[in-house]
Amino acid sequence: MTNFSNRITKLFGIDYPIIQAGMIWASGWRLASAVSNAGGLGLIGSGSMYPGVLQEHIRKCKSATSRSFGVNVPLLYPDIEKHIQVIIEEGVKIVFTSAGNPKTWTGILKEKGITVVHVVSSARFARKAEEAGCDAVVAEGFEAGGHNGREETTTMVLTPAVVNAVKIPVITAGGIATGRQMLAAMVMGAEGAQLGSRFVASEEASSHADFKNRVINSQEGDTVLTMKQLTPVRIIKNKFYDEIQAAEWKGATPEQLKTMLGRARAKRGMFEGDLEEGELEIGQVSALLHEILPAGTIVKNLWSEFSEALANPVKIL
C-alpha cells in the first residue's frame, strides 16, 4: 500500500490518516497496537479503565508495537488526575481528550511534549480547542456511537463547518467505515478519519463476542440517540432502551433516569455481552458492517478503498 503524507500523518508519524477511536470496553492494547502496526494510529480507551489497568495497557502496547499510539481520555473521568499522571509517567506521546473543557489539561500535557487532540461537536468548541493549544481536533457528527454532542449536527455538515472555523488539522468522525467515506471527508477539508464502530467489529477489540455479532447484524434504524436529559448516547435498541424510552414518555426526571441507568450499564452490555439489559453503544454505520475482521485487514481494506476511490471518484454501479 502506498504511503500518504499530510499534516495528520506527519503529526502522528503514521502511514495512513486512519485513527482508531478510543471506545470504552473495546479499545485495549491489543486493538491499539494492531492498528498502529498496520500504519494507522491506535488509541487505548481509558474511560473504562482504573489507573492501574491503564498503566498495564500502555506498557503492553509499548511492548507490542514500535509505532505511534495514543490514549483517549474522557475529561469527565472521576480519577482524571491519576490518568494524566500515568500517561505522563509512561511517556505516552499522543493524547485525545473528550467530554470536557480542553483548557483544563492541554497546557499541562503540552508542557510534557505530548501531542493533544480534542473531540468536538461544533465549530464553536473547535475554536475553543484551538485557543487552548490543541494540535488538532476531531469533528464528531451525531451519527457516532456512544456519548454524543447535544447539537446533533451530522458529519456532513459539521466537518466543513469545523474546517472553516480553525487552522489546525481536522479529523472527521461519525458514520465512517469505508475508504470512500474517508475520501468524502477529505473532500470536505478533513485530513484524517477516526473510526469507532468499524474497529469494534474487529478480532482484537476487547468487547464481548455477542456484542460484536449484534453490531454486524444491525440494520438501518437499529441505533438511536437517547437519554438526552442526561448525556446523549447512541445505542442499539433493546429491552433497556425500551424501558428508558417508556420512562421518558411518562415524564421521568433526570434523577429517575440516572436510577434506571445505574452503574456499569455499558460494561454489562458491551463487555459482558448482556444484549437485553446492557447499554450497547455503537454508531449508525454499524448497518454497513457485516463481518468481524483483524484490525490490520480493516486498515488495509480502508486504504485500498480510499486509493481506488481517489483514482476513480465516479463509480458506476
Order of alpha helices (4+ residues) and beta strands (2+ residues): alpha-beta-alpha-beta-alpha-beta-alpha-beta-alpha-beta-alpha-beta-beta-alpha-beta-alpha-beta-alpha-alpha-beta-beta-alpha-alpha-alpha
